[in-house]
Amino acid sequence: LYEMAELKTPIIATILGEGCSGGALALGVADRTLMLQYSYYSVISPEGCASILWKSAEKAAEAAEALNLTAHRLLSLKLIQEVIEEPLGGAHRDLDRMADRLKQCLIANLKNLQKLSLDELVKERQNFWMNG
C-alpha cells in the first residue's frame, strides 16, 4: 500500500458491487473513491464479521448495520467522495445509462485531480491517509 500511496498519478477507485477484505484496504489509498448507490465497501463481509463476532453468519444483517458499509453512510462519514446514482432497479437494469453516468463521474473527478501538481496530489493523499 505504501508504494501505491507514493504513485505520482491520480488514483480513482470505483466500487461497483462489493469492495471487501484486502482489496478494500488497497482502495482506501485512492485520491477519490466513488461508489455505485447499491454497492458496499468494508474490510470484511457482513457474513465474515457475523461469523467472527457471533459465530453465526445468520447475524449478517446485524453485522452489516454495524459496519456502516453502504455508499450513502460512507459518504456521510467522509470515507468516500461520491455516490453514483444507479438507474431504477440497479445498474444492471440499464447498462448503457449506468456506463454513461460512470464515465461522466470519472471524467469530472480526473479533471479535478489534474488541477493539482503531482507533488500536491501525493501530499494530499498521504495527509488523508495519516489524518483521515
C-alpha positions as CSV (number, residue, x, y, z in Angstrom):
1,L,0.0,0.0,0.0
2,Y,2.9,2.4,0.7
3,E,4.1,2.1,-2.9
4,M,0.6,2.9,-4.1
5,A,0.4,6.0,-1.8
6,E,3.6,7.3,-3.4
7,L,2.4,7.0,-7.1
8,K,2.7,10.3,-8.9
9,T,-0.5,9.8,-10.8
10,P,-4.2,10.3,-9.9
11,I,-5.9,7.3,-8.4
12,I,-9.7,6.9,-8.7
13,A,-11.2,3.8,-7.1
14,T,-14.8,2.9,-8.1
15,I,-16.7,0.3,-6.2
16,L,-19.3,-1.3,-8.5
17,G,-20.6,-4.1,-6.2
18,E,-18.7,-5.4,-3.3
19,G,-15.4,-3.9,-2.0
20,C,-14.2,-6.2,0.8
21,S,-11.2,-7.5,2.6
22,G,-7.6,-6.7,1.4
23,G,-8.9,-5.2,-1.8
24,A,-10.9,-2.7,0.3
25,L,-7.8,-1.7,2.1
26,A,-6.0,-1.0,-1.2
27,L,-8.9,1.1,-2.5
28,G,-8.5,3.3,0.6
29,V,-5.3,4.8,-0.8
30,A,-7.1,6.3,-3.8
31,D,-7.4,10.1,-4.2
32,R,-11.1,9.7,-4.9
33,T,-13.3,6.7,-4.0
34,L,-16.6,6.5,-5.8
35,M,-19.4,4.0,-5.1
36,L,-22.4,2.9,-7.0
37,Q,-25.5,3.6,-5.0
38,Y,-26.2,0.0,-4.1
39,S,-22.6,-1.2,-3.6
40,Y,-20.9,-1.8,-0.3
41,Y,-17.4,-1.3,0.9
42,S,-15.8,-2.8,4.1
43,V,-12.7,-4.5,5.3
44,I,-14.8,-7.6,5.9
45,S,-18.1,-9.0,4.5
46,P,-21.1,-8.9,6.8
47,E,-21.2,-12.7,6.8
48,G,-17.5,-12.9,7.8
49,C,-18.0,-10.3,10.5
50,A,-21.0,-12.1,11.9
51,S,-19.2,-15.4,11.8
52,I,-16.3,-14.0,13.9
53,L,-18.4,-11.9,16.4
54,W,-21.4,-14.2,16.8
55,K,-20.1,-17.5,15.5
56,S,-23.0,-17.5,13.0
57,A,-23.5,-16.0,9.5
58,E,-27.2,-15.7,10.4
59,K,-26.4,-12.4,12.1
60,A,-25.1,-10.9,8.8
61,A,-27.8,-8.2,8.7
62,E,-26.9,-7.0,12.2
63,A,-23.2,-7.0,11.2
64,A,-23.9,-5.1,8.0
65,E,-25.7,-2.4,10.0
66,A,-22.8,-2.1,12.5
67,L,-20.2,-2.0,9.6
68,N,-21.7,1.2,8.1
69,L,-20.8,-0.2,4.6
70,T,-23.4,1.5,2.4
71,A,-22.5,4.2,-0.1
72,H,-24.5,7.0,1.5
73,R,-23.4,6.1,5.0
74,L,-19.7,6.1,3.9
75,L,-20.2,9.4,2.2
76,S,-21.6,10.9,5.3
77,L,-18.6,9.6,7.2
78,K,-16.3,11.2,4.6
79,L,-14.7,7.9,3.8
80,I,-15.7,8.2,0.1
81,Q,-16.1,11.2,-2.0
82,E,-19.1,10.4,-4.3
83,V,-22.1,8.2,-4.7
84,I,-23.1,7.5,-8.2
85,E,-26.8,7.0,-8.5
86,E,-28.0,3.9,-10.2
87,P,-30.9,3.5,-12.6
88,L,-34.2,2.4,-11.1
89,G,-33.8,-1.2,-10.1
90,G,-30.0,-1.2,-10.1
91,A,-27.1,-0.7,-12.5
92,H,-27.8,-4.0,-14.3
93,R,-31.2,-2.7,-15.4
94,D,-29.8,-0.1,-17.8
95,L,-26.1,-0.8,-18.6
96,D,-25.8,1.9,-21.2
97,R,-27.2,4.6,-18.9
98,M,-25.1,3.4,-16.0
99,A,-21.9,3.3,-18.1
100,D,-22.6,6.9,-19.2
101,R,-23.1,8.1,-15.6
102,L,-19.9,6.3,-14.5
103,K,-17.9,7.8,-17.4
104,Q,-19.1,11.3,-16.6
105,C,-18.2,10.9,-12.9
106,L,-14.7,9.5,-13.8
107,I,-14.0,12.3,-16.2
108,A,-15.1,15.0,-13.8
109,N,-13.0,13.6,-10.9
110,L,-10.0,13.2,-13.1
111,K,-10.2,16.8,-14.3
112,N,-10.4,18.0,-10.7
113,L,-7.4,15.9,-9.7
114,Q,-5.4,17.1,-12.8
115,K,-5.6,20.6,-11.4
116,L,-3.1,19.6,-8.7
117,S,0.6,19.2,-9.3
118,L,1.8,15.6,-8.9
119,D,3.6,16.5,-5.7
120,E,0.4,18.2,-4.3
121,L,-1.6,15.1,-5.3
122,V,0.7,12.7,-3.4
123,K,0.9,15.1,-0.4
124,E,-3.0,15.3,-0.1
125,R,-3.3,11.6,-0.5
126,Q,-0.8,11.0,2.3
127,N,-2.4,13.6,4.5
128,F,-5.7,11.9,4.1
129,W,-4.2,8.6,5.0
130,M,-2.4,9.9,8.0
131,N,-5.1,12.3,9.3
132,G,-8.3,10.9,7.9
